[in-house]
Amino acid sequence: MKIKKEYLILGVIIAALAVYLHQRSSDRTHYTLPSLPALAAADITRIQISGLGKTQTLALKEGRWVTEPQGFAADPKRVKEMLDTLSGLSLTVLVAESKNYALYELDPENKVAVKAWQGDQLQRDLDIGKAAPSFRHTFVKLAGDDRVFHAADNFRFRFQSGLDEIRDKTVLSFNRQDLQEIRISKDKDSATLTRPPTPAEATPSGQPAPPPTGWQGNDGRPANNSEVEMLIGELSGLQCQAFIDDRGQDSFGSPVYTIVLKASKEHSLSLFAPADPDGPYPAVSSDSGHPFELPADQAQRLMKDPDEFFKTGEKKEG
């Protein structure tokens, strides 16, 4: 009888504990996640990022994203990542109400604050903390709400990197299939490379197509096609190391190397002697409104002697 009584008491205790734990669990999940206004990426017209001692503002002007107030073109890929994150922002769970923000890198010293507008209407206003331990969520806090939430995806790095140089560093852009002529000048040496029309362009209808001939000199010398294609690959979508904003394009003297590309329009790249033999090369391009720097190793890969673009043993006539 005594044993039965002890079992009965133990059973009551277990049942009471189960009820308590169930109620406690239920209480923790009885909350409503904030509702975020619907926002399409294409509707965002301005983004402001601040934190870590820096501020960056981006604005959509005449169909392209630029930095403010400078008006420099922003990197389209990086802006798209931000737009997609802001438009797809989704809160998944309440994490904390304790206001211990340093634990989530949401304190003033570590947070990244982001605001996004649609016209004059502020549509997103949040602080971004560190990634959650799963690296599939990010800790965030919304303006006017003291609580910390999980947001779907790991995205702090997209905005933190935006606090640094988000300027578009592409300084030469062309469709390599459209290239018809390349002119190269180095000191007193020069070369002109042309690409004959493709067989489909050169052959009358109904006639068998001849084999492709590749690049050649304007004097008929056959070119080293692998060297020419390597050069084109280096130049296609060329990005600089940094821009030079405190000097004009005419302040570097005479170029030490110039490349002119003729496609649907003409593109040019001119490189100048570096101030330090091992330092970056100043350069200007027809596709950039500002002078810029190319790393020494990259510049030197581009600056081959004109004769290197022809097959071994082929000498320039005259």
Buried (B, 14 or more C-beta within 10 A) or exposed (E): EEEEEEEEEEEEEEEEEEEEEEEEEEEEEEEEEEEBEEBEBEBBBBBBBBBEEEEBBBBBEEEEBBBBEEEBBBBEEBBEBBBBBBBBBEBBEBBBEEEEBEBBBBBEEBBBBBBBBBEEEBBBBBBBBBBBEEEEBBBBBBEEEEBBBBBBBBBBEBBBBBBEEBBBBBBBBBEEEEBEBBBBBBEEEEBBBBBBEEBEEEEEEEEEEEEEBBBBBEEEBEBBBEBBBBBBEBBBEBBBBEBBEEEEBEEBEEBBBBBBBBBEEEBBBBBBEBEEEEEBBBBBBBBBEBBBBBBBEBBEEBBBEBBEBBEEEBEEEE
